[in-house]
Amino acid sequence: MELRFMQMADQIDTIGRNVATFYEPVVADMHQVRMQARHFEKLTESLKVASLSSGLPRDVQDASTILHAATCLRDVIGKARDTVSDPRLQNIFNLMQSHCDHLLRCSKELNSLSFLMLVTTASAAESGFTIEHLVTDLREMAKQLNTTSSDISSTLSVVDAVRQDTAKVLFDTYKVIDVTLEDLDAPAATGPSQRVERVKGETPEHMAERLSADLGRLLPGLVACMQHPDAFAQRCAHIAEAIRLLDEDLNEDTDLALRTLVIAQLDDICEELDLIQADALRTLRDIAEKGTGTLELFHHHLKNDTRLNEIDAEKQKLTDTSGRLTQIKNRSQAALADLSECVKRFYGVESIFNELDAMREGVRISALNADLSERRAEINMPELRSVTEAVGDCATACGTAIRHLGDLYKEIHHVFEQIDETAIDAAIDVVENVLAASHASLDALSGQLETIHSATADCSKALTELVDLGNSAHARIASNVMAAKQLLQIANDLGSAVEHLTLDPEKVDGGVMSRVFDTYSIETERKVHYRVLPPKAENETKSQEYNGNQESDDPLEGLLF
């Protein structure tokens, strides 16, 4: 064998193996591109499911429910405040205190009159006339009247003080609810639906779905490039074997035919290599560009999607409202509980009125008994009659004061009955339940949005790897420029020696051509062979078999991504 042909054959063999070796990491990168694309498609489905399961950041009806419940609570507390702070109550308490003071004065006056009664009857003591037992009774009744009146006055003072404190607490509580209502009403201006509009345009799931469709359209173009290195190496080996035949004793036409065939095969594999590499480079470039564009959109969307922050702000607002509500509940319930205890104590005053009336009646009877004793003793004591008349007048004044106290008591009793503690408790319970439900709804929603963000981040990570792999494979393929040049140089060398010769197909050694043909394992090689050397009549049947009448054995045909 001529050294030149052997070197060409070895060089072609080496180029074929080098290309196959060179493409091993390229194929590995492109395989990872395909796998990462599949992974991205699965994440796209997860992202779509997460997005479909999410609702509005907060239903408008929830906000109105909270506002309505808080407004009802404010109205209930306002009613209790107005009742407790009714100006009529202060006037009634003042009048009752005035009547109690009058009773205290009456008790002191009765005590003084009992002393005068003893003085005026002292001159009649020698005759056996005495009313000491009546004086003692009168003094005892004056003492009881003083004690009872003081008790009523003390009770009134305590109840009125607690009433005023309760009114102040309810006033403050009402203001707190007013401020809370203003805070709760603030989100209504922007509203959840408007917040959705801000991020509704190009959502991550739409971006991912569109890119997934683009990848499904682009990736099949990588299959040929992934399968080509092995086929390329096989064809280089077959061409090398054909070149080695040039060293045999061939006639001039067979040598020319063989050279022409080798040159055609070299041109074809170089053209095929350029075409497949160009397609792969274009596909990888498109993948990188589309992936990079989608990545930028992902990052932009995540940066501008403020729904989680807004939900956190609303949750904090609800937490603040719950804290205020707890303050309202504790203060109002404590104040009303104190007032309730005082009212119970005040209700006990009613039984004292009967005692007061009995005392009044006792005073009146004592005055009558004193007057009757004087008449029985047949003693003329005008001073005593004056004292007994004064005692009777005092009893009448006590009766008037007691009657007024009873009437005023009934008025206060009617006002206190209008204070409904259970209504306030029920209104607070409603607000607490609404706040808890809204907080739970926001918790669930933030969880859904976090799931979407997590899925978007996963897609972004997978997409970053996909772009990096695509760029890596692109750079490797772009660096493979020498193989085709070397093969074309060999083709030029072979052709330069025979470029002016004319081939006579009739003189070509068919046996040599059959040996070459039998080495082929790829349909493309056979097509090139028949294009250069059309088959003779006796080989047409075989040509038809290889041209479509049997199943192709080309490993590149029928591959689907």
C-alpha positions in Angstrom: 0.0 0.0 0.0 1.3 3.4 -0.8 2.2 5.3 2.3 0.1 8.2 1.2 -3.1 6.2 0.9 -2.4 4.4 4.2 -1.9 7.8 5.9 -5.1 9.2 4.4 -7.0 6.1 5.6 -5.5 6.3 9.1 -6.1 10.0 9.2 -9.8 9.6 8.3 -10.2 6.8 10.9 -8.6 9.1 13.4 -10.8 12.0 12.5 -13.9 9.7 12.9 -12.8 8.5 16.3 -11.8 12.0 17.4 -15.2 13.4 16.4 -16.9 10.6 18.3 -14.7 11.2 21.3 -15.1 15.0 21.0 -18.9 14.6 20.9 -19.1 12.4 24.0 -19.3 15.4 26.4 -21.4 17.3 23.9 -23.9 14.4 23.7 -23.8 14.1 27.5 -24.6 17.9 27.8 -27.4 17.6 25.2 -28.7 14.5 27.0 -28.8 16.6 30.2 -30.5 19.4 28.3 -33.2 16.9 27.4 -33.5 15.6 30.9 -33.6 19.1 32.4 -36.2 20.1 29.8 -38.4 17.1 30.9 -37.8 18.1 34.5 -38.8 21.6 33.7 -42.0 20.3 32.0 -42.9 18.4 35.2 -42.3 21.5 37.3 -44.5 23.5 34.9 -47.3 21.1 35.7 -46.7 21.5 39.4 -46.6 25.3 39.0 -49.9 25.2 37.1 -51.6 23.1 39.8 -50.3 25.4 42.5 -51.6 28.4 40.6 -55.0 26.9 39.9 -55.5 26.1 43.6 -54.9 29.6 44.7 -57.7 32.1 45.1 -57.9 35.9 45.6 -55.5 37.3 48.1 -58.6 38.1 50.2 -62.2 38.0 49.4 -63.9 41.4 49.6 -66.8 39.7 51.5 -64.4 38.8 54.3 -63.4 42.4 54.8 -67.0 43.6 54.8 -67.9 40.9 57.3 -65.2 42.1 59.7 -66.3 45.7 59.3 -70.0 44.8 59.9 -69.2 42.8 63.0 -66.9 45.5 64.4 -69.5 48.1 63.7 -72.2 46.1 65.5 -69.8 45.8 68.5 -69.2 49.6 68.5 -73.0 50.2 68.4 -73.7 47.8 71.3 -71.0 49.5 73.4 -72.2 52.9 72.3 -75.7 52.0 73.6 -74.3 50.8 76.9 -72.2 54.0 77.2 -75.1 56.2 76.5 -77.2 54.4 79.0 -74.6 54.5 81.8 -73.7 58.1 81.1 -77.3 59.4 80.8 -77.4 62.9 82.4 -80.7 62.0 84.1 -79.0 59.4 86.2 -76.7 62.1 87.7 -79.7 64.2 88.6 -81.5 61.3 90.1 -78.4 60.3 92.2 -78.1 63.9 93.4 -81.8 64.1 94.4 -81.6 60.8 96.2 -78.5 62.1 98.1 -80.5 65.2 98.9 -83.3 63.1 100.4 -80.9 61.0 102.4 -79.4 64.2 103.8 -82.9 65.3 104.7 -83.4 62.0 106.6 -80.2 62.5 108.4 -81.3 65.9 109.5 -84.6 64.5 110.6 -82.8 61.9 112.7 -80.8 64.6 114.4 -84.0 66.6 114.9 -85.8 63.7 116.5 -82.9 63.1 118.9 -83.1 66.8 119.9 -86.9 66.6 120.3 -86.6 63.5 122.5 -84.3 65.6 124.9 -86.9 68.4 124.9 -89.6 65.9 125.6 -87.8 64.9 128.8 -87.2 68.5 129.8 -90.8 69.5 129.4 -92.1 66.6 131.4 -89.5 66.9 134.3 -91.9 69.2 136.4 -94.6 66.5 136.2 -92.4 63.7 137.4 -93.4 64.3 141.1 -97.0 63.6 140.2 -96.0 60.3 138.7 -96.2 61.3 135.0 -93.4 59.9 132.9 -92.7 59.3 129.1 -89.2 58.0 129.4 -90.0 54.8 127.6 -91.3 56.8 124.7 -88.3 59.0 124.7 -86.1 55.9 124.6 -88.0 54.5 121.7 -87.8 57.8 119.9 -84.1 58.0 120.4 -83.6 54.4 119.2 -85.6 55.2 116.1 -83.6 58.4 115.5 -80.4 56.3 115.7 -81.7 53.7 113.3 -82.9 56.4 110.9 -79.4 57.9 111.0 -77.7 54.6 110.4 -80.0 53.5 107.6 -79.9 56.9 105.9 -76.1 56.9 106.0 -76.0 53.4 104.5 -78.2 54.4 101.7 -76.1 57.5 101.1 -72.9 55.5 101.1 -74.4 53.0 98.6 -75.5 55.7 96.3 -72.0 57.3 96.4 -70.3 54.0 95.5 -72.7 53.1 92.7 -72.5 56.6 91.2 -68.7 56.6 91.3 -68.6 53.1 89.6 -71.2 54.3 87.1 -69.0 57.2 86.2 -65.9 55.0 85.9 -67.8 52.6 83.7 -69.0 55.4 81.5 -65.4 56.6 81.0 -64.2 53.1 80.1 -67.0 52.7 77.6 -66.2 56.1 76.1 -62.6 55.1 75.7 -63.5 51.7 74.3 -65.8 53.2 71.8 -63.0 55.4 70.6 -60.7 52.4 70.3 -63.3 50.6 68.1 -63.6 53.7 66.0 -59.9 53.7 65.3 -59.9 50.0 64.6 -62.7 50.5 62.1 -60.7 53.1 60.3 -57.7 50.8 60.1 -59.8 47.9 58.9 -61.5 50.0 56.3 -58.2 51.1 54.8 -57.6 48.0 52.5 -61.0 48.5 50.9 -59.6 51.2 48.6 -57.0 49.0 46.9 -59.0 45.8 47.4 -57.7 42.3 46.7 -59.0 42.1 43.2 -56.9 45.1 42.2 -53.8 43.5 43.8 -54.5 40.5 41.6 -54.6 42.7 38.5 -51.1 43.9 39.2 -49.6 40.4 38.7 -52.2 38.9 36.5 -50.5 39.7 33.1 -47.8 37.2 32.4 -47.9 34.8 35.3 -45.1 32.2 36.0 -47.3 29.3 35.0 -48.0 31.0 31.6 -44.3 31.7 31.1 -43.4 28.1 32.0 -46.1 26.6 29.8 -45.1 28.7 26.8 -41.4 27.8 27.2 -42.3 24.1 27.7 -44.1 24.2 24.3 -41.1 25.9 22.7 -38.8 23.2 24.2 -41.0 20.5 22.9 -40.7 22.0 19.4 -36.9 22.6 19.6 -35.5 19.6 21.3 -36.2 17.0 18.5 -33.6 18.9 16.5 -30.9 17.8 19.0 -31.6 14.1 18.4 -29.8 13.9 15.1 -26.8 15.6 16.6 -26.8 13.2 19.5 -26.9 10.2 17.2 -24.6 11.6 14.6 -21.1 11.0 16.1 -21.4 7.2 16.0 -22.7 7.2 12.5 -20.0 9.7 11.5 -17.3 7.4 12.9 -18.7 4.4 11.0 -18.8 6.3 7.7 -15.2 7.5 8.3 -14.2 3.9 8.8 -16.0 2.8 5.7 -14.3 5.6 3.6 -10.9 4.6 5.1 -11.5 1.0 3.9 -12.4 2.3 0.4 -9.2 4.4 0.3 -7.1 1.3 1.3 -8.5 -0.5 -1.9 -6.7 2.2 -4.0 -3.5 0.5 -3.2 -4.6 -2.7 -5.0 -3.9 -3.3 -8.7 -6.9 -1.5 -10.2 -7.5 -0.5 -13.7 -7.7 3.2 -14.4 -11.5 3.5 -14.5 -11.9 1.5 -11.3 -9.3 3.7 -9.6 -11.1 6.8 -10.9 -14.5 5.4 -9.8 -13.2 4.6 -6.4 -11.6 8.0 -5.9 -14.8 9.7 -7.1 -16.9 7.6 -4.7 -14.6 8.4 -1.8 -14.6 12.1 -2.6 -18.5 12.1 -2.8 -18.7 10.3 0.5 -16.3 12.8 2.1 -18.2 15.7 0.7 -21.5 14.2 2.0 -20.3 13.6 5.5 -18.8 17.0 5.7 -22.0 18.6 4.5 -24.0 16.4 6.8 -21.7 17.4 9.8 -22.0 21.1 9.0 -25.8 20.8 8.6 -26.3 18.8 11.8 -24.0 21.1 13.8 -25.6 24.2 12.4 -29.1 22.8 13.4 -27.8 21.9 16.8 -26.2 25.3 17.4 -29.3 27.1 16.3 -31.5 24.9 18.5 -29.2 25.4 21.5 -29.0 29.1 20.9 -32.8 29.3 20.7 -33.1 27.3 23.9 -30.6 29.5 25.7 -32.2 32.7 24.4 -35.8 31.6 25.3 -34.7 30.2 28.6 -32.8 33.4 29.5 -35.7 35.5 28.5 -38.1 33.4 30.6 -35.6 33.5 33.5 -35.7 37.3 33.4 -39.5 37.3 33.4 -39.5 34.9 36.4 -37.1 37.1 38.4 -39.1 40.2 37.5 -42.4 38.5 38.5 -41.0 37.3 41.8 -39.5 40.7 42.5 -42.7 42.6 41.8 -45.2 40.1 43.2 -46.0 41.8 46.5 -49.0 39.7 47.4 -47.2 37.9 50.2 -46.0 41.1 51.7 -49.6 42.6 51.5 -51.1 39.4 53.1 -48.5 39.6 55.9 -49.4 43.3 56.4 -53.1 42.3 56.5 -52.4 39.5 58.9 -50.5 41.9 61.1 -53.4 44.3 61.0 -55.7 41.5 62.1 -53.4 40.6 64.9 -53.4 44.3 66.0 -57.1 44.3 65.8 -57.3 41.1 67.9 -55.1 42.7 70.5 -57.3 45.8 70.6 -60.4 43.5 70.8 -58.8 41.7 73.8 -58.3 45.1 75.5 -61.8 46.1 74.7 -63.2 42.8 76.0 -61.2 42.9 79.3 -61.9 46.6 80.1 -65.6 46.6 79.2 -66.3 43.3 80.9 -64.4 44.4 84.1 -66.1 47.7 84.1 -69.6 46.2 83.6 -68.9 43.5 86.2 -68.1 46.2 88.7 -71.2 48.1 87.8 -73.2 44.9 88.0 -72.0 44.2 91.5 -72.8 47.8 92.6 -76.3 47.5 91.0 -77.0 44.4 93.0 -76.0 46.3 96.1 -78.2 49.2 95.0 -81.1 46.8 94.5 -80.7 45.9 98.2 -81.7 49.5 99.1 -85.3 48.6 98.2 -85.8 46.5 101.3 -84.5 49.4 103.5 -87.3 51.6 102.3 -89.8 49.4 104.2 -87.6 49.8 107.3 -87.5 53.5 106.9 -91.3 53.7 106.5 -91.7 51.5 109.6 -89.4 53.9 111.5 -91.4 56.9 110.2 -94.6 55.2 111.4 -93.0 54.5 114.8 -92.0 58.1 115.2 -95.6 59.2 114.4 -97.0 56.7 116.9 -94.5 57.8 119.6 -95.7 61.4 119.1 -99.3 60.3 119.5 -98.5 58.2 122.6 -96.8 61.1 124.2 -99.9 63.3 123.6 -102.2 60.5 124.8 -100.2 60.0 128.0 -100.5 63.7 128.7 -104.3 63.6 128.4 -104.6 60.6 130.6 -102.6 62.2 133.3 -104.9 65.2 133.1 -101.8 67.5 133.0 -101.9 70.6 131.0 -98.4 70.8 129.3 -98.5 73.1 126.2 -94.7 72.7 125.8 -95.1 68.9 125.5 -97.8 69.3 122.9 -95.5 71.6 120.9 -92.8 69.0 121.0 -95.1 66.1 120.0 -96.4 68.2 117.1 -92.8 68.8 116.0 -92.2 65.1 116.2 -95.3 64.5 114.1 -94.1 67.0 111.5 -90.7 65.3 111.4 -92.4 62.0 110.8 -94.4 63.5 108.0 -91.2 65.0 106.4 -89.5 61.6 106.7 -92.4 60.0 105.0 -92.2 62.5 102.1 -88.4 61.9 101.7 -88.9 58.1 101.8 -91.6 58.2 99.2 -89.4 60.3 96.9 -86.5 58.0 97.4 -88.7 55.1 96.4 -89.8 56.8 93.2 -86.3 57.8 92.3 -85.0 54.3 93.0 -87.6 52.9 90.5 -86.3 55.3 87.8 -82.7 54.2 88.3 -83.7 50.5 88.4 -85.4 51.0 85.0 -82.3 52.5 83.5 -79.9 49.8 84.8 -82.2 47.1 83.4 -81.4 48.5 79.9 -77.7 47.6 80.2 -77.3 44.3 78.4 -73.9 42.7 79.3 -74.7 39.6 77.2 -75.2 41.7 74.1 -71.7 43.1 74.4 -70.2 39.6 75.1 -72.1 38.2 72.1 -70.9 41.0 69.8 -67.3 40.5 71.0 -67.6 36.8 70.3 -68.8 37.5 66.7 -65.8 39.8 66.0 -63.4 37.3 67.5 -64.8 34.5 65.3 -64.7 36.6 62.2 -61.1 37.7 62.8 -60.0 34.2 63.5 -61.7 32.9 60.3 -60.1 35.7 58.2 -56.7 35.1 59.8 -57.0 31.4 58.9 -58.0 32.2 55.4 -55.0 34.5 55.0 -52.8 31.8 56.4 -54.1 29.3 53.9 -53.7 31.8 51.1 -50.1 32.8 52.0 -49.3 29.0 52.1 -50.7 28.7 48.6 -48.7 31.7 47.4 -45.6 30.4 49.0 -46.2 27.1 47.2 -46.4 29.1 43.9 -43.2 31.0 44.7 -41.4 27.8 45.6 -42.6 26.1 42.4 -41.5 29.2 40.5 -38.1 29.1 42.2 -37.7 25.4 41.3 -38.6 26.2 37.7 -36.1 29.0 37.7 -33.4 26.8 39.1 -34.1 24.1 36.5 -34.2 26.7 33.8 -30.9 28.1 34.9 -29.3 24.7 34.6 -31.0 24.1 31.3 -29.5 27.4 29.9 -26.1 26.6 31.3 -26.1 23.2 29.8 -27.3 24.6 26.4 -24.6 27.2 26.4 -22.0 24.5 27.3 -23.0 22.3 24.5 -23.2 25.2 22.1 -19.6 26.2 23.0 -18.3 22.6 22.5 -19.9 22.2 19.1 -18.8 25.7 18.0 -15.2 24.7 18.7 -15.3 21.6 16.4 -14.3 23.3 13.1 -11.2 21.3 12.2 -12.8 17.9 11.3 -14.6 19.0 8.2 -11.6 21.0 7.0 -9.3 18.0 7.3 -11.7 15.7 5.5 -12.2 18.2 2.7 -8.4 18.6 2.3 -8.1 14.8 1.8 -10.9 14.9 -0.8 -9.0 17.7 -2.6 -5.8 15.6 -2.5 -7.6 12.6 -4.0 -9.3 14.7 -6.7 -6.4 16.7 -7.8 -4.8 13.7 -9.5 -7.8 12.7 -11.6 -9.7 16.0 -12.1 -9.1 15.9 -16.0 -10.0 12.2 -16.4 -13.2 10.8 -17.8 -14.9 7.8 -16.2 -16.1 4.8 -18.3 -18.6 3.0 -16.1 -18.4 -0.1 -18.4 -14.8 -0.6 -17.4 -15.2 -0.3 -13.7 -14.5 -3.5 -11.8 -17.9 -4.4 -10.2 -16.3 -6.8 -7.7 -14.3 -4.0 -6.1 -17.4 -1.8 -6.0 -19.4 -4.6 -4.4 -16.7 -5.0 -1.7 -17.1 -1.2 -1.0 -20.9 -1.4 -1.1 -20.9 -4.4 1.3 -19.2 -2.3 4.0 -22.1 0.2 4.2 -24.4 0.1 7.2 -26.1 3.5 6.8 -28.7 4.2 4.1 -27.1 7.6 3.3 -23.9 5.9 2.2 -25.8 3.7 -0.2 -27.7 6.7 -1.7 -24.4 8.5 -2.3 -23.0 5.3 -3.9 -25.9 5.0 -6.3 -25.7 8.7 -7.1 -22.0 8.4 -8.1 -22.3 4.9 -9.7 -25.8 4.2 -11.0 -26.5 0.4 -10.8 -26.4 -1.8 -13.8 -29.4 -3.6 -15.0 -28.5 -6.8 -13.2 -28.2 -4.8 -9.9 -31.4 -2.8 -10.2 -33.4 -5.2 -8.0 -30.8 -4.8 -5.3 -30.9 -1.0 -5.8 -34.6 -1.0 -5.4 -34.3 -2.9 -2.2 -31.9 -0.4 -0.7 -33.9 2.6 -2.1 -37.1 1.9 -0.2 -38.5 -1.6 -0.8 -37.2 -2.8 2.5 -37.1 -1.4 6.0 -34.4 1.2 6.4 -31.5 0.5 8.8 -30.5 4.1 9.1 -30.2 4.7 12.9 -31.1 8.4 12.4 -34.5 7.6 10.8 -37.6 7.2 12.8 -36.2 8.8 15.9 -38.8 10.7 17.9 -38.1 13.0 20.9 
